[in-house]
Amino acid sequence: MIQLALDLPRRMAFGRSDFMVSRSNIAAVERIDRWPDWPSAGLVVHGPPGCGKTHLAHLWRDRASAVIITGEALSETMLPRLLDEVPRRIAIDDADRASELALLHLYNSCVEHRGSLLITACRPPGSWRIELGDLRSRLRAALAVEIGAPDDELLGAVLVKHFADRQLRVAPDVIAYLVRRIERSFAAAEQIVVRLDAIALSNGGPVTVPLARKVLREDRGG
């Protein structure tokens, strides 16, 4: 009997119960929870890929009845639609990819109409290449909160979530094994889950410690 490797669609879970709070992200979570009591119209949450910025943006969207769009989608063409939002509560995910002019107009509009703008990015605004001086000033004056590298507890939770998003049930001993051995980063957690998922699908078997050991050894050229 041939086992087919079916690449099933992933179910991304963005509920509050799916978000693990730890020392590395508690400051960002607390700021999201303090809305609408923000010190300014804009809040910037930055951190490495896969650290939960998008998840937090979705949680804030639900909390504030906001609109969420990607930075790549924020253009001058779509700006009029966003400026029609009442009240103005908008999250821009990966905002460093947005049109500078559109982002500036949107930020100014949120300030003028007492709205709220949540901005996520991999790097703090001070390290962005920003041509518009007014936008540079706005973003550097905004409150910025960093999500740092994960501790063991958070890294384990991230692994569990990635497996769950792929509809895989993995035993706790597999998670513990991976936490002790993979690079301490959100990107590494996602990459190993992708690898294990693909191999498990191809083999038609579960994700186990022996399989994890084999994949890590291969990745390290062992």
N, C-alpha and C positions, 0 to 999 in steps of 0.2 A: 504493500500500500504506500503510495507516494504522499508525503506530507507537503502541502502547498504553503508557501510563505506568503500569506495575505497581508498586505500593508493596509491595515484597517485605519480609519480616520481617528485621530486623537481627540479625546474629550478634555479640553482644558478646564480645570476647576478653579474658579476665582471667588469662591465663597469665603467668609471670614473664618470658618472652621478649618479651611484648607491652608490658612496662612500661619506659619509657625513664628512666634515672637521669641527673639533671643537678644543677647547683648549687642549683636552687630546691627540690628535693625530697630531696636526699641525707640530710639530717638525719632526716627521717621514715622513709626506707628503712632507715637504719642502726638506728633504734629498733625497727622491726619485726623486723629480722634478729637483734637481740640477745635477743629473747624466747627462753626464759623469764626471762632475766636483766634484768627490769625493776625499777626502784627501788621501785615500788609496784604495787598491784593494777590500777590504772587508767592508761591512756595515752590522751591526747586528741590527735588529728591534725586540724588545722583548716586551711582554705584556701578559695579561691574555687570556685564551681561548675565542675565539669569538670576539676579539677586532678589527679585521680587518687586521691582519698580512697577511693572505693568500690573501685577496683582494688586498692589496698593492703589494704583490709579483706578482700577475697577471697583475696589472697596469704597474709595472716595466718591466715585460716580454714583454708587448706590446710596451712600450716606447723604450726598448733597443734591441728588436728582440732577446730576450734571451730564454733560456731553463729553465723550472721549473720542479723540481722533489721533492718528499717527502724525508725526512730524512731517513725513513725506507727503501726507495728504493736505497739509496746511499750506494753501497757496493763496495768492491774491484773488484768484477766480472764485474760490469757495468762501472767502472772507465775508462777503455780504450775508450769507446764510448764517454764519456764526454770530454776526453782529445783530441778527434778529432774535437771538436767544434771550428770553426774559424769564427768570433772572439769568445774568451771565455767570454761569458756572461751567468751566470748560477745563478738561485735562488734555494736555498735549504730550503724547508718549514719544520718546526720542525726539525731543524738541529741537535738538541741535541740527536736525535734518530739515527743518521747516524753512519756508521763505522768511528771510529776515524782516522784510517790510510787513508781511502779513502778521508775523508774531508781534512786531512792535505795535501795530494798529490794534491787535486783539488785547495786548497788555494794557495799552492806554485806555481802551474802551472799558475794560474791567475795573480799572482805577476810577474812571469817570463815573461809572454807573454802580459803584460799590459791589462789583462782582468778585469772583474768585477764579484764579488761574493756577492750576497745578501743572508743573512742568517736570518731566522726567528726562534724564540723560545719563550717559555713562560717565561723563566728566563734569566737574563744576563749571559754571558759566565763565569763570575767570580764565579757564584754559581753552575756551572756544575761540575760533577765528571769526570775529564779528566785525563786519565792515561798517555797520551803522552805529555811530557814536551814541545816539539816543537809546538804542536797544542795549548796547553794552552797559550803559549807565543803569538802565532799568534792571537788568538781570543781576548785575553785581550788587545792587542795593537790596535785592530780594533775599529773603531768608532761605538759606540753603542747608539741607540736611543730608548727610552721607550715610549710605548703607555699606558697612565694611565687610571684610572677609568673614566667612561663616565659622562659628565654633563647631565642636563635634555634634552638639544637639541639633543645631540648625542644618548642618550638612546632612545629617541623617534624615531630617524631615524633608529636605529638598529632594533627596534620593527617593524617599517614599512617594512624594508627590509626583515626580517624573514617572515612576513606575505606574502609579495609579492613573495618570493621564493617558498612559498607553494600555490601560486595562490589564495590568499585570499585578498579580499578588506575589509578593516576595517575602520569604521568611526573615525574621529579625536577624538571624545569624548572617545572612547575606549583606544586610545593611551595615551591621557592625564590622564585617570584614572589609567592605568597601571604604567606610569612613576612616579606617586606620591606614589605608593604603593609597588612596587616590590623592591627587593634588588638592590642596585646600582652596578650592574655588568653585563657584557656581557653574562655570563653564565646564569644568572637568566632570562635575556630577552629571550634567546633562549629557555630555559626550559618552560616558561609560554606560549610561542607561540606553542610549541609542544603539550602541554596539551590542550590548547584551540582548536587547530586544530583537535586533535583526538576527543574531545567531540563534537565539531560542526559537524564533519563528522558523528559521531554516531547518533546524534540527528536530523541530516538533516536540521539544521538551521544555521543562521549567528552567527558570534562572536559579542556579544553585551556587554554593561556594566553590566547588570544583570548576564550574564554568567560569565564574568570576576570576578565579586564580589563573586559569588558562588564558583568558582574554588579557588580563593585566600583564602576564608574562610575555605574550605576543606583542603587546603595545610597547613594551620596554626592550624588545629585541632579544628576549631570553629564550 
